[in-house]
Amino acid sequence: MKCFHLWLRKRTLRLLSTVTLLVFCLSLIAWVIKTDESDTEFRDEFNTKEVNANHNLRTKLMHEYCGKTGKYMDDSQEKHLDLSNFIVLEKYKLVYCPVPKVSCTVWKNLLAKLDGLFLGRPTNYSQTYTKFMFVREPFERLLSAYRDVFLGWWKRSADFWKSYRKRVREYLVSSGRLGINTSADNTTFEEFATYVVLKHRNGKDLQEHWRPMYDLCHPCYIQFDFIGHYETLMDDAQFILRKTNVDDKVQFPEWRPTDTNDLMQKYYSNLTLLRIAQLQSVYKDDLELFGYTFPGVLQPVVDKLGGT
């Protein structure tokens, strides 16, 4: 009997030790979760303040640029604008201007989950709709468009883009006097840059994948409520969804920007300083209105080519 009591006492002490350790571990886990939530709340609050400051700066840049260039438009000029690419969500009073190569496919899929998509011109959007767009550094967007349309596996095999690439080469021969084979499908980035400059110089509309963002979305007329940047896509997307009260219905997918420095140097180093300057002229509205500098991301290339 004495041995039994001794065994029972040891067993009880062992059980108490286990329970105490379990309670301690659970308390520690709860503390870590609470601390993590507090840190998350702090980071969210900090990010929101930073994004809000960026938003205010971008809105200020838009108004300053449109004012000093005299590009503000009134309603009488609206009929001349092409707003057919705008996406309207009547239920949520949202208007989105998609810009190719600025995550527009992701946005279209996300907005379609909300209320379906309607392409067209909203009525009284300046008064009753929340309007937003996303922009990207113009030279990065141009290179991304070239790699997508001329090198991307899907567009390489699509009949529409095969025909389009052939027309690009025909234009280079007819307007640029380039001695290239129009039947070949091997347009270089240098040839593509020449094509963009020639089309712009001749007053022709550029294909929307490399059309200036200013010409796609007409910010001096629409006066967007939010202008997000590709470079801060996740923060800006979450900010817009929260501000428009749909963040409980859809979430922007996780995204991290890729480092394009090596690609930028690889492709743009094959251009001349003159051609780069001509491209700057094509995208001068985008650069200034949306807060991008020149040479900016091309500084290493300009230095390499001997520019100042």
N, C-alpha and C positions, 0 to 999 in steps of 0.2 A: 504493500500500500504506500509506503514511504517513497518507493521508487516511482510509483505512478504519479504522486503529487509533484515530485521533482520534475518528472517529464512534462506534466501539464503546465507547470510554472514556466519551464523553458519555452514550451510551445507558445504560451500566451505572450511572453516577452518578445519572442520572435515575430509573432503576429502584430503586436503593437509597433515594433520597429518598422515592419513592412508598411503598415498603415500610415505611420508618421512620415516615412520616406515618400509614400505615394501622395500624401497631402502636400508635402513640400514641393514635389515635382509639379503637381497640378497648379499650385500657387505660382510657381516660377513661370510656367507656361502662360498662365493668365496675365502675369505681369509683362511678359515679353510681347504678347498680343496687344495688350493695352498700350504699351510703349510704341509698338510698331504703328498702331492706329493713330496715335498722337503725332508720330513723326510723319505719317502719310497725310494727315490733316494739315500739318504745318507746311509740308511740301506742296500740297494742293493749293493752300492759301497763298504761298509764295509764288507758285507758278501762275496762279490766276492774276495776281497783281502784276507780274512781269508781262504776261500776255495782254492784259488790259492796257498797260503802258505802251506796248508795241502797237496795239490796235489804235490807240489815240494818235500815236505818231504817224501811222500810215494814213489815217483819215486826214490828218493835218496836211501831209504831203500831197494827197490827192486834191484837196481844196486849193492849196497854194499853187500847184502846177496848173490846174484848170483855170484859176483866176489870172495868173500872170501870162498865160499863153492865149487867153481869150477863147478857150475851147469849150466853155460852158455852152450848152445848147438849150433852146426853149422848145415848147411843145410843137411849134410850127415846123421844126426841123426833124421831129421824130419819124415822120413818114419816110425819110431817106435812110433811116438806120435799119440794118438787118439784125433783128432780134430773134430770128427763127430758131437759133440754137439754144435759147434760154429754156431752162427747165422750171416749171411752175408747179407748186404743190398748193392747190387751193385750200385744202383742209387746214393746213398749218400756216398759210399765208407766207410761203417761202418762195424766193426766186433765186435760182442758182445759174451762174454763167459758167459752163464747163470750158476749160482750157486744155486742149490736148497736151499730153506729156506733163501734166501737173496733177496726177492721180485722179483724173476725171472719171475713169471707169469705176474706181472704188466708190466715188461719191454717187455716181448714177445708180449703182447697185444698192447702196445704202438708202438713198432717198426713195427708190422704188419699193423698198420694204415698208416705208411709212404710209404711202398713199397712192402708189402708182405714179407714173411720170406723164406729164403733159408738156409737149413742146409748143411754144408759142408766146404771143405777146399778152401779158397780163393787163388788166385794166386798173387804173388808179394805183399802180404798184408803188409809185413814189410816196403815196400816203399810207397805204394799208399793208404793204408787204415788207418783210425783212429780206434784204438782198445781200448776197455774198458771192465771192469769187476767190479763187486761189491763183497765185502767180509764182513764177520761178525765175531764177537768174537767166536772162535771155540767151546768153551764149551756151549755157549748160542745156537749156531747153532745145536750142537749135541742134546741138550735137545729138541729144537724145532722140530727136525726131529723125535725124539722118540715119542713125543706127537702127531705128525701128523700121523705117520705110524701105531703106536700101539694103540693110543687112539682116534684119529680123527674120526668123524662120517662117513665121506665119505670113507676113506680107510679101516675102520672097515668092511664095507660091500662089498668092491670091491674084486672080485675073485682073481685077480692077487696078491693083498696084503695079502689076507687070505692065499694063497699058500706060499707066501714069509715068512710070520710070522711062518708058520709051519716049513719051512726049517731052520729058525733061531733056533728053539727049537731042531730040530734034530741035528743041528751042535753042539749045547751046550751039548747034550748028547754024541755024538760021539767024539768030540774033547776036550770038557771041562769036561767030566765025571760027568755032573750034573744029579742028580736023579730027573728029572722033567717029567711030562706027556707031551709027544710030541703032543698029540691031543688037549690039552687045548690051549686056545688063550688068555693067561693072562701073557705074558712076562713082568716082572718088569723092572724098569730102571736099577737095579743092574745086572740083567741077560743080558740085552741089552748091558751094558757097558762091561761086560765080553766077550760077543760075538764080539764086535768091537775089543777088545784087542787081542783075539784069532785069528781072521781073519788076523789082521795086522801082528801078530807074525809069522803066518804060510805063509806069503807072498801072501795072497789072496787079490784081488781087493775088496774094500768096495763098497757097493751100493752108487750111486751118491748122495743120500740125506745126507750121512755122510762121503762120501769120502773127504779126505783133499782137500781144495780148490787149493792147489798147484798142486795136481795130476789131477784135473779137467781142469785147464786152462794153465798150463805150462808157468808161467810168465817169467822164465829165458830164454825161447826160444822166446815166443811171444813178450815180452818186451812191455807191454801195455802202451798206451799213457795216459790213465786215470784209476786210481784204486779208486773207490768210496767205502765208508764205510756205512754199514747198520745203524750205530749209527748216521750218519749225512746224511741220505738218501735224504731228500728233497733238501738241499743245494747242495749236490754233483750232484744230478740228474739234477737240473736246470743249474748248471755250465756246465755239459757235453752237454746238449741240446743246450746251448748258444754257446759253443765253436765249436760245429759241425754244427752250423747254421741251426738247425731244430726247434728252440724254437718258431718260428712263425707258425709252422705246427702242432706240438703236444705239449701238456703240461703234465707233470707228475702229477698224481692226489694227492690231499692233503693227507698227511700222518703224523702221530705222533707216535713215538716209545712207546711201552708199557713198564711198569716197571716190569722187570723180577726178581728182587732181591729175592722176597719171593719164587718164583718157583725154582730158582737156589738153594736156601738153602734147600728147601723141598726135592728136588730130590737128590742133590749131598751129602747131609748129610747122606744118606743111603749107600754111598760108603766108602770104606776104603781109607786111605791116599795112600796106595800102588796102588790101582786101579786108583785113580786120577793121580798119578805120571805116571802110564802106559799110561793113556789117553794123558797126556802131551807129552809123547814120540811119540804117534801116530800123534799128530798135531803140532809137534815142528816147522816144516817148516812154517805152517800157522801163528803160534804165532810170530815168529821172522820176517819173511819177510813182514808181513802186519802190524807190529808195535803194536802187543798186548803183554801184559806182563803176567807173571804167578807168583803167583796165580791170580792176577788181580781181576776179578769179583768173584772169589772163595775164596778170602781172609777170609771172615767171616766163611766159611765152614772149611777151613784149620785150622783156629784158634779154632773153636769149636771141631774139631777132634784131636786137640793137636799138630798140626804141627807148624813149625817155619818159 
